[in-house]
Amino acid sequence: MDTIILNTIRMVQGDSYNTLITGDAILTRKSTKYLRQICVAHVSMQRCLIFVIMDGALSSPLWDRCLKSINLNKNQIYGTKPIVYQLLNMKHIETIMIEFYNTFEPKTKSVMEIENIDQCKSGKGTRSKNSYSVGSSMLSQRGTKFVEKGIIIYMSSSLRYLDFKRLFSSLSFDLPITIVGANNLCSIDISESSGEIYTSTVKGLDNLKILILSGNHINVLSYSFFDTMPGLEALDLSRNQLPNDFMSNFGDRLFQKLTNLQQLELSFNSLNSLSSKTFLYNRNLRELFLAGNRFRQIPFDLQYTPNLRVLDLRFNDLITLTADVRYSLEKLATDNKGFNLYLEGNILSCGCHDIQFLLWMKLTIVNMDLDRNYSCIDTDGVSRYTEIITDLGAYWRQCTGESFLWFSIIMFCLMFIGFLLCFFVTKYKTYIISGLLNSFSETFLKKPSNYEIGVFIGYADRDYQFACHDLRQFIEDTLGLTTFIRDRDLSPSTDLASATVQAIDRSWRVLLVVNETFLSRDRWFLFICRAATSALTSANPKRIVVLVEHQLRHRLPAELSRVVLEDNIVVSRGNLLDYELKENLRTRLVE
């Protein structure tokens, strides 16, 4: 016979439930007498409210030869050590499941329980070349031997899968353990067994592929505990409250020998940090579950896990993902032809400074849970969902609008100030240099008393009447300044050029009367202009004053316009010396 299923066989006596097999929730040799006389490969007695299994209730020469798997899950079994030892040493046993029933058992199971264990249960149980069988006669005396330096546990080499979840009330590894005959053992589940100390070495599990230690509240863990299990491909350490400092400092050493590790569960341990090199030696890691911790960012360097395909970061404290992390995730998704990232339960930030992160979530090739719709906090501290932000362009303008407005205003002000500076420097360059020299050196601005001549008047030959009479009379009689007029002060035999240059050098002000005749027909005009500009110094920056007709204002020579202050260019209406012109000349010739 292949399979016998006796699941949920029970009856009600008054207010209590008892097994239909004996009526008192106890399995004995007598109650299983006929069952043990059947050559059956698979036996299941789940949810039968079995409390006690007496010695010999599940063993017989026939079962020792025929039984391959037994399932006693969902029973509240106490005092089962002798039965466990007998089952462990059945010649052809492959699967033993004695999971203690818990009324408050969570509905969800570990990913390893659902997926990986099936691989072991469906295995053919081929023995390794170095495997050997330990006879039941040895175990009938004692299944476990306590030696001077540790414990030796014997089991059948055909055994592939053990499920002892919640079976032990207190399980600690503080003494060296040697397991004999576990050459083909593929999976062990000793989760929720109140194991707190894991400091010893466990030898004999070189070929173990799956180890489930979840829910044990591990307080003391040796960083070399897994060194004797190099074949591990899946490891579940969830819900253990692992020491945070230990994982931060020795995480890389803890997993150093597990080079074949493909699946790792570290969920619900309240961890807040890991070493960046935690998975330095686990390049074959494909699935990593870190849910239910307190990570504010991905706590390890993704470059050390090139084959990673699943990263579970649900219910952590993640706010955003940096640009470097996003690039690494994209690379993993591209190289591995797919990558799954789970972020449910994290309160992300969808503020203005996270625009790039939100855009990445919308466009990335990484597969994400919840259709990429996560709860987040915006800039104003308001809770919202990422899917609400559909138009990232508009949201970007909303976020950056105020900043760019202020930036534009500041740039405009800077440009305006720069323009004003350029304008004033260009216009008052000589005066500014004079002021600086006056402030920081011994060079001082000169006064009229420093010059022999008050005003040098430059004019065209045809306009001598206005210059020699009207202007001269106003400057000498009204302003009290001396003047130099070539038609009056130079003799015909004097060298006009040198005399003009000397007169300009000795004059406090140089007044140029510019009209059409002076510009176009007077051969001395440009000479006088150049001599005047050459005499302009920082000690007397306002030395040149130009009296020009309005229509000729923009025809002044470039060399003159560049050095003469704008205020020193006085616009006149022909040769009319009216009150306005007199006041303009007073302020420019006297001050």
C-alpha positions as CSV (number, residue, x, y, z in Angstrom):
1,M,0.0,0.0,0.0
2,D,1.3,3.4,-0.8
3,T,-0.6,5.9,1.4
4,I,-2.8,5.9,4.5
5,I,-4.5,9.2,5.5
6,L,-6.1,9.4,8.9
7,N,-6.3,13.2,9.2
8,T,-8.8,14.8,11.6
9,I,-10.1,11.6,12.9
10,R,-11.6,12.5,16.3
11,M,-14.8,12.3,18.3
12,V,-16.5,14.5,20.9
13,Q,-17.0,13.2,24.5
14,G,-18.7,15.9,26.5
15,D,-16.8,19.2,26.2
16,S,-13.5,17.7,25.2
17,Y,-12.0,16.3,22.0
18,N,-10.3,12.9,22.0
19,T,-8.9,10.8,19.3
20,L,-11.0,8.2,17.6
21,I,-8.1,5.8,17.7
22,T,-8.0,5.4,21.5
23,G,-10.5,7.8,22.9
24,D,-7.9,9.2,25.3
25,A,-5.5,11.1,22.9
26,I,-2.7,8.5,23.4
27,L,-1.1,6.3,20.8
28,T,0.1,3.0,22.2
29,R,1.4,-0.3,20.7
30,K,-2.0,-1.7,21.2
31,S,-3.9,1.1,19.4
32,T,-1.6,0.9,16.3
33,K,-1.2,-2.9,16.3
34,Y,-3.0,-3.5,13.1
35,L,-1.8,-0.3,11.4
36,R,1.8,-1.3,11.9
37,Q,1.1,-4.6,10.2
38,I,0.5,-2.9,6.9
39,C,3.4,-2.3,4.5
40,V,2.7,1.3,3.7
41,A,5.0,4.0,2.3
42,H,3.3,7.2,3.5
43,V,1.2,7.7,6.7
44,S,-0.6,10.9,7.6
45,M,-2.3,11.6,11.0
46,Q,-2.8,15.3,11.0
47,R,-5.1,17.2,13.4
48,C,-6.0,14.0,15.4
49,L,-5.6,15.7,18.8
50,I,-2.8,13.2,19.7
51,F,-1.1,14.3,22.9
52,V,1.2,11.3,23.8
53,I,2.9,8.7,21.7
54,M,4.0,5.7,23.7
55,D,7.3,3.9,23.0
56,G,6.9,1.4,20.1
57,A,3.6,2.9,18.9
58,L,5.0,3.8,15.5
59,S,7.7,1.1,15.0
60,S,7.7,-2.4,13.6
61,P,9.9,-4.5,11.4
62,L,7.4,-4.1,8.6
63,W,7.3,-0.3,8.9
64,D,11.1,-0.2,9.3
65,R,11.3,-1.8,5.8
66,C,8.3,0.0,4.1
67,L,7.7,3.5,5.7
68,K,9.1,6.4,3.8
69,S,7.2,9.4,5.2
70,I,5.1,10.1,8.3
71,N,3.1,13.3,9.0
72,L,2.0,14.0,12.5
73,N,1.5,17.7,12.1
74,K,-1.1,19.8,14.0
75,N,-1.1,17.6,17.1
76,Q,-0.2,18.8,20.6
77,I,2.3,16.0,21.2
78,Y,4.4,15.8,24.4
79,G,7.2,13.5,25.4
80,T,8.1,12.3,21.9
81,K,11.9,11.9,22.1
82,P,12.0,8.1,22.0
83,I,9.5,8.1,19.1
84,V,11.7,10.7,17.3
85,Y,14.8,8.6,17.7
86,Q,13.0,5.5,16.4
87,L,11.6,7.3,13.4
88,L,15.0,8.9,12.6
89,N,16.5,5.4,12.2
90,M,14.0,3.6,10.0
91,K,15.9,2.1,7.1
92,H,14.0,3.8,4.3
93,I,12.4,6.8,6.0
94,E,12.7,10.0,4.0
95,T,10.3,12.5,5.5
96,I,9.4,13.1,9.2
97,M,6.9,15.8,10.0
98,I,6.0,16.3,13.7
99,E,4.9,20.0,13.9
100,F,3.4,20.9,17.2
101,Y,-0.1,22.4,16.9
102,N,-0.4,26.1,17.8
103,T,-3.9,27.6,18.0
104,F,-2.4,31.0,17.2
105,E,-0.3,29.8,14.2
106,P,0.0,32.6,11.6
107,K,-1.9,32.0,8.4
108,T,1.1,32.9,6.2
109,K,4.1,30.6,5.9
110,S,7.7,31.2,5.1
111,V,8.6,31.3,1.5
112,M,11.0,28.5,2.1
113,E,8.3,26.3,3.7
114,I,6.1,26.8,0.6
115,E,8.7,26.5,-2.2
116,N,12.0,24.9,-1.2
117,I,10.8,22.0,1.0
118,D,9.0,20.4,-1.9
119,Q,12.3,20.0,-3.6
120,C,13.5,17.8,-0.7
121,K,10.2,15.9,-0.3
122,S,10.1,15.0,-4.0
123,G,13.8,13.9,-4.1
124,K,14.6,10.3,-4.9
125,G,16.7,9.9,-1.8
126,T,19.7,8.6,-3.6
127,R,22.4,7.9,-1.1
128,S,25.8,9.5,-1.4
129,K,28.8,7.2,-2.0
130,N,30.1,7.8,1.5
131,S,26.7,7.2,3.2
132,Y,26.0,4.4,5.5
133,S,23.0,3.1,7.5
134,V,22.8,2.8,11.2
135,G,20.7,-0.2,12.3
136,S,17.6,0.2,14.5
137,S,19.1,-2.1,17.0
138,M,21.6,0.5,18.0
139,L,18.9,3.1,18.4
140,S,16.6,0.8,20.3
141,Q,19.2,1.2,23.1
142,R,19.8,4.9,22.7
143,G,19.2,7.3,19.7
144,T,21.5,10.0,21.1
145,K,24.8,9.5,22.8
146,F,26.3,12.0,25.1
147,V,30.1,11.9,25.0
148,E,32.7,13.8,26.9
149,K,32.9,16.6,24.4
150,G,29.4,16.8,23.0
151,I,26.4,14.9,21.5
152,I,26.2,12.3,18.8
153,I,22.9,11.9,17.0
154,Y,22.3,8.9,14.7
155,M,19.8,8.8,11.8
156,S,19.0,6.9,8.7
157,S,21.0,7.9,5.6
158,S,17.8,7.8,3.6
159,L,16.3,10.7,5.5
160,R,15.8,13.9,3.5
161,Y,13.3,16.1,5.3
162,L,12.7,16.9,9.0
163,D,9.9,19.2,10.2
164,F,10.1,19.6,14.0
165,K,8.5,23.0,14.1
166,R,7.5,23.9,17.8
167,L,8.3,20.3,18.8
168,F,10.9,21.3,21.4
169,S,10.2,23.6,24.3
170,S,13.8,24.7,24.6
171,L,16.5,24.0,22.1
172,S,19.9,25.4,22.3
173,F,23.2,24.6,20.6
174,D,25.8,25.1,23.4
175,L,27.5,21.8,23.1
176,P,29.3,20.4,20.0
177,I,26.9,18.1,18.0
178,T,27.8,15.4,15.5
179,I,25.1,14.0,13.3
180,V,25.9,10.5,11.9
181,G,24.1,9.4,8.7
182,A,22.7,12.7,7.5
183,N,24.5,12.5,4.2
184,N,21.3,12.9,2.2
185,L,19.4,15.2,4.6
186,C,18.1,18.1,2.6
187,S,15.9,20.2,4.9
188,I,15.5,20.8,8.6
189,D,12.8,22.9,10.2
190,I,13.3,23.5,13.9
191,S,11.6,26.9,14.0
192,E,9.8,28.3,17.0
193,S,11.7,26.0,19.3
194,S,12.8,28.6,21.9
195,G,16.4,28.2,20.9
196,E,18.4,31.1,22.2
197,I,22.0,30.0,22.2
198,Y,23.8,29.0,18.9
199,T,27.4,28.8,19.8
200,S,28.5,25.2,19.2
201,T,29.5,23.5,16.0
202,V,27.1,21.0,14.2
203,K,29.0,18.5,12.2
204,G,27.6,16.1,9.7
205,L,25.3,18.5,7.8
206,D,27.6,19.2,4.8
207,N,24.9,18.4,2.3
208,L,22.1,20.2,4.0
209,K,20.3,22.6,1.6
210,I,17.5,24.1,3.7
211,L,17.6,25.2,7.3
212,I,14.7,27.0,9.0
213,L,15.4,28.6,12.4
214,S,12.8,31.3,12.4
215,G,11.0,32.3,15.6
216,N,13.7,31.2,18.1
217,H,14.7,34.6,19.6
218,I,18.4,34.0,19.2
219,N,20.3,35.9,21.8
220,V,23.8,34.4,21.4
221,L,25.1,33.5,18.0
222,S,28.6,32.4,17.0
223,Y,29.8,33.9,13.7
224,S,31.1,30.4,12.8
225,F,27.9,28.5,13.5
226,F,27.1,27.9,9.8
227,D,30.7,27.1,8.8
228,T,29.9,23.3,8.9
229,M,27.0,23.7,6.5
230,P,28.6,24.8,3.3
231,G,25.9,23.3,1.1
232,L,23.1,25.5,2.4
233,E,21.0,27.0,-0.4
234,A,18.2,28.4,1.8
235,L,18.4,29.8,5.3
236,D,15.5,31.2,7.3
237,L,16.5,33.4,10.3
238,S,13.3,35.5,10.5
239,R,11.6,36.5,13.7
240,N,14.7,35.9,15.8
241,Q,15.4,39.3,17.2
242,L,19.0,38.9,16.0
243,P,21.5,41.2,17.8
244,N,21.8,44.4,15.7
245,D,25.4,45.1,16.7
246,F,26.4,41.5,15.9
247,M,24.8,41.6,12.4
248,S,26.4,45.0,11.7
249,N,29.9,43.9,12.7
250,F,30.0,40.2,11.9
251,G,27.3,39.7,9.2
252,D,29.9,39.1,6.5
253,R,31.7,36.6,8.6
254,L,28.5,34.8,9.6
255,F,27.6,34.0,5.9
256,Q,31.2,33.7,4.7
257,K,31.2,29.9,4.2
258,L,27.7,29.8,2.6
259,T,28.9,30.4,-1.0
260,N,26.0,28.3,-2.4
261,L,23.3,30.3,-0.6
262,Q,20.5,31.3,-2.9
263,Q,17.7,32.3,-0.5
264,L,18.0,34.1,2.8
265,E,15.3,35.2,5.3
266,L,16.2,37.9,7.7
267,S,12.7,39.4,8.1
268,F,11.2,40.8,11.3
269,N,14.4,41.1,13.3
270,S,14.2,44.8,14.1
271,L,17.6,45.3,12.4
272,N,18.5,48.8,11.5
273,S,21.9,48.3,9.8
274,L,24.1,45.7,8.1
275,S,27.7,45.9,7.0
276,S,27.9,46.9,3.3
277,K,30.0,43.8,2.7
278,T,27.5,41.4,4.5
279,F,27.0,39.4,1.3
280,L,30.5,39.7,0.0
281,Y,30.9,35.9,-0.3
282,N,27.3,35.1,-1.4
283,R,27.4,35.9,-5.0
284,N,24.8,33.2,-5.8
285,L,22.2,34.8,-3.6
286,R,19.0,35.1,-5.6
287,E,16.3,36.0,-3.1
288,L,16.7,38.1,0.0
289,F,13.9,38.9,2.4
290,L,14.5,41.9,4.8
291,A,10.9,42.8,5.6
292,G,9.8,44.0,9.0
293,N,13.1,45.6,10.0
294,R,14.1,49.3,10.5
295,F,16.3,49.9,7.5
296,R,16.3,53.5,6.2
297,Q,18.1,52.5,3.0
298,I,19.2,49.3,1.3
299,P,21.7,48.1,4.0
300,F,24.3,46.3,1.8
301,D,26.2,46.9,-1.4
302,L,24.3,45.5,-4.4
303,Q,27.5,44.9,-6.3
304,Y,28.2,41.8,-4.2
305,T,24.9,40.2,-5.2
306,P,25.1,40.1,-9.0
307,N,22.5,37.2,-9.2
308,L,19.9,38.8,-6.9
309,R,16.4,38.6,-8.4
310,V,14.1,39.3,-5.4
311,L,14.6,41.9,-2.7
312,D,11.9,42.2,-0.1
313,L,12.1,45.5,1.9
314,R,8.4,45.7,3.0
315,F,7.6,47.3,6.3
316,N,10.9,49.1,6.9
317,D,11.7,52.8,7.3
318,L,12.8,53.5,3.8
319,I,12.2,57.1,2.6
320,T,13.8,57.1,-0.8
321,L,16.4,55.3,-2.9
322,T,19.6,57.2,-3.8
323,A,20.7,57.6,-7.4
324,D,23.5,55.0,-7.0
325,V,21.1,52.4,-5.6
326,R,18.6,53.0,-8.4
327,Y,21.4,52.5,-10.9
328,S,22.4,49.2,-9.2
329,L,18.8,48.0,-9.3
330,E,18.5,48.8,-13.0
331,K,21.7,46.9,-13.7
332,L,20.4,43.9,-11.8
333,A,17.1,44.0,-13.7
334,T,19.0,44.2,-17.0
335,D,21.7,41.6,-16.2
336,N,19.3,39.0,-14.7
337,K,16.4,39.7,-17.1
338,G,14.1,40.7,-14.3
339,F,14.2,41.9,-10.8
340,N,11.5,42.1,-8.1
341,L,11.5,44.9,-5.4
342,Y,8.9,44.9,-2.7
343,L,8.4,48.2,-0.8
344,E,5.0,47.9,0.7
345,G,4.6,49.4,4.2
346,N,7.4,52.0,3.9
347,I,6.3,55.6,4.3
348,L,8.2,57.0,1.3
349,S,9.0,60.7,0.7
350,C,7.3,62.3,-2.3
351,G,8.5,65.8,-1.7
352,C,10.0,68.1,-4.2
353,H,13.5,66.8,-3.6
354,D,12.4,63.3,-4.5
355,I,11.2,64.0,-8.1
356,Q,14.0,61.8,-9.6
357,F,13.0,58.9,-7.3
358,L,9.3,59.2,-8.3
359,L,10.2,59.4,-12.0
360,W,12.4,56.3,-11.6
361,M,9.5,54.4,-10.0
362,K,7.3,55.3,-12.9
363,L,9.8,54.4,-15.7
364,T,12.0,51.6,-14.2
365,I,12.1,48.1,-15.6
366,V,12.3,46.7,-12.0
367,N,9.1,44.9,-11.0
368,M,7.5,46.4,-7.9
369,D,4.6,45.4,-5.7
370,L,1.3,47.3,-5.2
371,D,1.4,48.5,-8.8
372,R,4.0,51.0,-7.6
373,N,1.4,52.8,-5.6
374,Y,2.9,53.4,-2.1
375,S,1.9,55.7,0.7
376,C,4.2,58.8,1.0
377,I,4.6,62.1,2.7
378,D,4.8,65.2,0.5
379,T,6.7,68.5,1.2
380,D,3.8,69.9,3.3
381,G,3.8,66.8,5.5
382,V,0.5,65.5,3.9
383,S,0.1,61.8,3.5
384,R,-0.8,60.7,-0.1
385,Y,-0.1,58.0,-2.6
386,T,2.5,57.9,-5.3
387,E,-0.1,57.1,-8.0
388,I,-1.8,60.5,-7.4
389,I,1.3,62.2,-8.8
390,T,0.5,61.2,-12.4
391,D,1.8,64.3,-14.2
392,L,5.4,64.5,-12.9
393,G,6.1,67.4,-15.3
394,A,3.4,69.5,-13.6
395,Y,4.5,68.4,-10.2
396,W,8.1,69.3,-11.0
397,R,6.9,72.8,-12.1
398,Q,4.9,73.1,-8.9
399,C,7.9,72.1,-6.8
400,T,10.5,74.2,-8.7
401,G,8.4,77.2,-9.7
402,E,9.0,79.2,-6.6
403,S,12.7,78.4,-6.5
404,F,13.1,79.3,-10.2
405,L,11.1,82.5,-9.6
406,W,13.4,83.6,-6.8
407,F,16.4,82.4,-8.9
408,S,15.2,84.5,-11.8
409,I,14.6,87.6,-9.6
410,I,18.1,87.2,-8.1
411,M,19.7,86.8,-11.5
412,F,17.8,89.8,-12.8
413,C,19.0,91.9,-9.9
414,L,22.5,90.7,-10.3
415,M,22.4,91.4,-14.0
416,F,20.9,94.8,-13.3
417,I,23.5,95.6,-10.7
418,G,26.2,94.3,-13.1
419,F,24.9,96.5,-15.8
420,L,24.9,99.5,-13.5
421,L,28.4,98.7,-12.4
422,C,29.6,98.5,-16.0
423,F,27.8,101.7,-16.9
424,F,29.3,103.7,-14.0
425,V,32.7,102.1,-14.3
426,T,32.7,103.0,-18.0
427,K,31.4,106.5,-17.4
428,Y,33.3,107.4,-14.3
429,K,36.4,105.2,-14.7
430,T,38.9,107.9,-14.2
431,Y,36.9,109.4,-11.3
432,I,36.7,106.0,-9.7
433,I,40.4,105.4,-10.0
434,S,41.0,108.8,-8.6
435,G,38.8,108.1,-5.6
436,L,40.6,104.8,-5.0
437,L,43.9,106.4,-5.2
438,N,42.8,109.2,-2.9
439,S,41.6,106.6,-0.4
440,F,44.4,104.1,-0.4
441,S,47.5,106.1,-1.5
442,E,49.1,109.4,-1.1
443,T,47.7,110.7,-4.4
444,F,45.1,113.4,-3.8
445,L,42.7,115.2,-6.1
446,K,44.1,118.5,-7.4
447,K,42.5,121.8,-6.9
448,P,42.4,125.0,-9.1
449,S,45.1,126.4,-7.0
450,N,47.5,123.7,-8.3
451,Y,47.3,125.1,-11.8
452,E,48.5,128.4,-13.4
453,I,45.5,128.6,-15.8
454,G,41.9,128.3,-14.8
455,V,40.3,127.3,-18.1
456,F,41.8,126.4,-21.5
457,I,39.2,127.2,-24.1
458,G,39.4,125.2,-27.4
459,Y,37.4,126.5,-30.3
460,A,37.3,126.8,-34.1
461,D,38.9,129.7,-35.8
462,R,35.6,130.9,-37.2
463,D,34.0,130.9,-33.7
464,Y,36.5,133.1,-31.9
465,Q,33.9,135.8,-31.3
466,F,31.8,133.5,-28.9
467,A,34.9,132.1,-27.2
468,C,37.0,135.2,-26.9
469,H,34.2,137.5,-25.7
470,D,31.1,135.8,-24.3
471,L,32.7,132.8,-22.7
472,R,35.9,134.5,-21.6
473,Q,34.0,137.4,-20.0
474,F,31.7,135.0,-18.1
475,I,34.5,132.8,-16.9
476,E,36.9,135.6,-15.9
477,D,34.4,138.2,-14.6
478,T,31.7,135.9,-13.1
479,L,33.5,132.7,-12.2
480,G,36.8,134.4,-11.3
481,L,39.0,132.0,-13.3
482,T,41.8,132.8,-15.6
483,T,41.5,131.6,-19.2
484,F,43.8,130.6,-22.1
485,I,42.8,131.7,-25.6
486,R,45.2,131.1,-28.3
487,D,44.3,134.1,-30.4
488,R,45.0,136.3,-27.4
489,D,47.8,134.6,-25.5
490,L,50.0,133.3,-28.3
491,S,52.1,135.3,-30.6
492,P,52.1,134.5,-34.4
493,S,55.6,133.2,-34.2
494,T,54.9,130.7,-31.4
495,D,54.8,126.9,-32.2
496,L,51.1,126.4,-31.9
497,A,51.3,122.6,-31.2
498,S,53.7,122.7,-28.3
499,A,52.2,125.9,-26.9
500,T,48.8,124.2,-26.9
501,V,50.0,121.1,-25.1
502,Q,51.8,123.2,-22.5
503,A,48.7,125.3,-21.9
504,I,46.5,122.3,-21.5
505,D,48.9,120.8,-19.0
506,R,48.9,124.0,-17.0
507,S,45.0,124.3,-17.0
508,W,42.5,123.3,-14.3
509,R,39.8,122.7,-16.9
510,V,39.8,122.2,-20.7
511,L,36.6,123.6,-22.2
512,L,36.0,122.5,-25.8
513,V,33.4,124.4,-27.8
514,V,32.3,121.9,-30.3
515,N,30.2,122.9,-33.3
516,E,29.9,122.0,-37.0
517,T,32.9,124.1,-37.9
518,F,35.1,122.7,-35.2
519,L,34.2,119.1,-36.1
520,S,34.4,119.3,-39.8
521,R,36.7,122.1,-40.9
522,D,39.2,123.0,-38.1
523,R,42.5,121.2,-38.7
524,W,43.4,121.6,-35.0
525,F,40.3,119.9,-33.6
526,L,41.5,116.3,-33.3
527,F,45.0,117.5,-32.1
528,I,43.4,119.5,-29.3
529,C,41.1,116.6,-28.4
530,R,44.0,114.1,-28.2
531,A,46.1,116.5,-26.2
532,A,43.3,117.1,-23.8
533,T,42.6,113.3,-23.3
534,S,46.4,112.7,-22.8
535,A,46.4,115.3,-20.0
536,L,43.5,113.6,-18.2
537,T,44.8,112.1,-15.0
538,S,43.3,110.4,-11.9
539,A,44.2,113.4,-9.9
540,N,41.8,115.6,-12.0
541,P,39.2,113.2,-13.6
542,K,36.8,116.1,-14.4
543,R,39.4,118.1,-16.3
544,I,37.7,118.0,-19.8
545,V,34.3,119.8,-20.3
546,V,32.7,119.6,-23.7
547,L,30.2,122.3,-24.8
548,V,28.4,120.8,-27.8
549,E,25.4,121.6,-29.9
550,H,22.5,119.1,-29.5
551,Q,22.6,117.8,-33.1
552,L,26.3,117.1,-32.8
553,R,26.1,115.2,-29.5
554,H,26.6,111.8,-31.1
555,R,29.3,112.9,-33.5
556,L,31.9,113.4,-30.9
557,P,35.2,111.4,-31.5
558,A,35.3,108.0,-29.8
559,E,38.5,108.9,-28.0
560,L,36.8,111.9,-26.4
561,S,33.5,110.1,-25.5
562,R,35.4,107.3,-23.8
563,V,37.2,109.5,-21.2
564,V,34.9,112.4,-20.7
565,L,32.3,112.1,-17.9
566,E,28.7,112.1,-19.2
567,D,28.0,115.0,-16.8
568,N,30.8,117.0,-18.3
569,I,29.2,117.0,-21.7
570,V,27.0,120.2,-21.8
571,V,24.5,120.6,-24.6
572,S,24.1,124.2,-25.9
573,R,21.7,125.9,-28.2
574,G,24.1,127.5,-30.6
575,N,26.2,130.4,-29.3
576,L,23.6,131.6,-26.9
577,L,25.0,131.9,-23.4
578,D,21.7,131.8,-21.4
579,Y,21.1,131.3,-17.7
580,E,20.9,127.5,-18.0
581,L,24.2,127.2,-19.8
582,K,25.9,129.6,-17.4
583,E,24.8,127.4,-14.4
584,N,25.9,124.2,-16.1
585,L,29.3,125.8,-16.8
586,R,29.5,127.1,-13.2
587,T,29.0,123.6,-11.7
588,R,31.6,122.0,-14.0
589,L,34.3,124.6,-14.1
590,V,34.5,125.8,-10.5
591,E,33.9,122.6,-8.5
